[in-house]
Amino acid sequence: MISVEEALQILDSHTVHFGSEIVDLDEANGRILEEDVFADRPFPPFHRVTMDGIAIRYATYGQGRRAFAVEQIAAAGAPQCRLMDQEACIEVMTGAILPEGVDTVIRYEDIRMDESGATIFAEVRLGQNIHRCGEDHPRGARLIPAGTLLSAAEIGVAATVGRSRVKVARLPRVLLVSTGNELVNIDQQPQPHQIRKSNVYRIAATLKAMGLKADLLHLQDDYESILTHLGARLDKYDVMLLSGGVSKGKYDYLPEALDALGVVKHFHRIAQRPGKPLWFGSRAGGPVVFAFPGNPISSFLCTHAYFIPWLQKSLGFPQKQQPHAVLSETIEFKPDLTYYLEVSLEYRSNGTLYAIPRQGHGSGDLANLMRADAFIKLPRGQEVYPAGGTYPVYPFR
Amino acid sequence: MISVEEALQILDSHTVHFGSEIVDLDEANGRILEEDVFADRPFPPFHRVTMDGIAIRYATYGQGRRAFAVEQIAAAGAPQCRLMDQEACIEVMTGAILPEGVDTVIRYEDIRMDESGATIFAEVRLGQNIHRCGEDHPRGARLIPAGTLLSAAEIGVAATVGRSRVKVARLPRVLLVSTGNELVNIDQQPQPHQIRKSNVYRIAATLKAMGLKADLLHLQDDYESILTHLGARLDKYDVMLLSGGVSKGKYDYLPEALDALGVVKHFHRIAQRPGKPLWFGSRAGGPVVFAFPGNPISSFLCTHAYFIPWLQKSLGFPQKQQPHAVLSETIEFKPDLTYYLEVSLEYRSNGTLYAIPRQGHGSGDLANLMRADAFIKLPRGQEVYPAGGTYPVYPFR
């Protein structure tokens, strides 16, 4: 049995790059960019009018003129036009290219318009209401560096520079395996000693929210059958997530079967509650295997505290500070184990995140997860965790 | 022009229920449940063994016996068996139904096994290591109430009670409309006075992260064309999100066109920066229309501060406290407007969320969004917002 810290170190040293792929921009949200994206033009690409109003030559205003005849209208999307008479103005619309011969824009709110033209009745600064060519970024600037987690903000920038397809980290092919003779499918009526599967659906929903689709497989607690079915799929997946069959039971064949299949164990059993029996290993050429304990809370905790951080690191997610929350009441926990406690999170209006303990009836109490938003990680060996203490949290909503 | 508070009230009084639909459970993540989900069996459905080990009759232990012959093994997924000899034990596996005639489980870690049987060397409590039938919830309990936002936790519970399909709030059919003669498609090379579209891609990515697909449409700044193309689509969509054409410009035809099409204006212009020209209205029988200003920061702010809260309220999302963050430096802002400032968010290890200001070069500086995670909402009329003050934030990642 190893400590949580040792387990995390071992996971960190077994990250995997699954390769790259080119995707359409509208599929790129939530993916990690694997190329630099550059500005094909300055940002903005021309002196851009930012207010509806009129454009003048500032020097004319400086000489005292306030009334300007209107020569024409410069619309957004029209080619650049030119002021002919320095004493006149051009009506300009937001988004238009600034006409030649003008340098200052006055918005409609600050002028009066009539048949003879526009009269300015507000203070005017040279160059106002113009977003100047290249003010934000020059042409050729690296706008989005490789390694960025793409979100709506980056997708907007990529669109602006004409990138309808981008290179991103490929997502792993995932096989999600339930094990256990007691399990039946959702649509089956269980016998009195049976239950319906739930772990794989809970994990699949978590993966889907990250954009990953997983194939499902069920294995009976039978050594030969496990060897055959897992063996046939080893080359087809980058990651296998197994649920059940890794504890001390007589029919917990997975560690032995994985060993026989050439999947090398990196650790088995962590000094934690829940999720002590977690098994982690990998095979040269793939796949990486996480075998979670079969209890619902245990498999869910292991997904969020171990698999997802490993996956994000493998994909190249920017490393972030784990969110922390303040424990709202004192917790006692005697065993010499790291304790991942179910909590609900509450952002109070002082900007602080509070964690309200939501203990259930042990690691089989799957309905209790609905009362919680996260696991809070209480370090091993403290026994009493006072209200007001701050600890890392692993949100699952 | 109305205040932010008035705008939010008007939006609240114009929420729409888009109806219900039945979806497969694996499509239900992130959706709002519109029926109650009940326990078809007690939770757990039988006295469930929670540790691998042996099961005994506690009274026998109470009489001083520590060595127990093993009668048989009770595996998970096997029908219930029965202890024949009260002085003996049954080996039991996690997840098994507790055999008849036993009432206490001792884990392997607390016994020694040899050919003659098991010897207990730890203290034993009556009933230990059994998750008792109905301990979490009785049969018929309402496990997931209508109105719940479904996440992995609820999907696991729904699977357990056999709900492979659930009734959820239908998502709106959304049309996302870009307007403006200056705009060209991603894959086109813009003329010097043109730019590529980005607002609709930014908004589409935001919607997609919420599970909504939107159709795209582009309109030129032409009154008749707007009437024709929008008019033909009024009955086909529940929501139209338009970008551009609602300001004071000569070619900002949208308010007039929407009025001509029978879309009733509920407000136009909010005392805020950015996004002052926001237009909101609806038509009996649909659609609801949000017309965003065309500037990239403005349309993005309006999406997150107005459209998404309205959408979530319409879908029946549970009302939550808006997250708050602590301003990391003093901000001055003189105009009498609510100021939505771009900030990056940082969870510090004291459990407090900090907002670091990331001002850009105005509402056209779309690349600046990449430096930020959220908008912080600074109330109107304060002029100075001191470091350490706490304000609501609208995260966009």
Interface residues (C-beta under 8 A of the other chain):
Chain A: L25 D26 N29 G30 R41 F43 P44 P45 F46 R48 T50 D52 I73 A75 A76 G77 A78 P79 Q80 E91 M93 T94 G95 A96 I97 R107 Y108 E109 H131 E135 D136 H137 L143 I144 T148 L149 S151 A152 A153 E154 I155 G156 V157 A159 T160 V161 G162 R163 S164 G180 N181 E182 L183 I186 D187 Q188 Q189 P190 Q191 P192 H193 Q194 I195 R196 K197 S198 N199 Y201 R202 I203 A204 A205 T206 K208 A209 D221 G244 S247 K248 G249 K250 Y251 D252 G294 N295 P296 F300 Q321 Q322 P323 H324 A325 V326 E346 Y347 R348 S349 N350 G351 T352 L353 Y354 G360 H361 G362 S363 G364 D365 L366 A367 N368 L369 M370 A372 T390 F396 R397
Chain B: L25 D26 N29 G30 R41 F43 P44 P45 F46 R48 T50 D52 I73 A75 A76 G77 A78 P79 Q80 E91 M93 T94 G95 A96 I97 R107 Y108 E109 H131 E135 D136 H137 L143 I144 T148 L149 S151 A152 A153 E154 I155 G156 V157 A159 T160 V161 G162 R163 S164 G180 N181 E182 L183 I186 D187 Q188 Q189 P190 Q191 P192 H193 Q194 I195 R196 K197 S198 N199 Y201 R202 I203 A204 A205 T206 K208 A209 D221 G244 S247 K248 G249 K250 Y251 D252 G294 N295 P296 F300 Q321 Q322 P323 H324 A325 V326 E346 Y347 R348 S349 N350 G351 T352 L353 Y354 G360 H361 G362 S363 G364 D365 L366 A367 N368 L369 M370 A372 T390 F396 R397
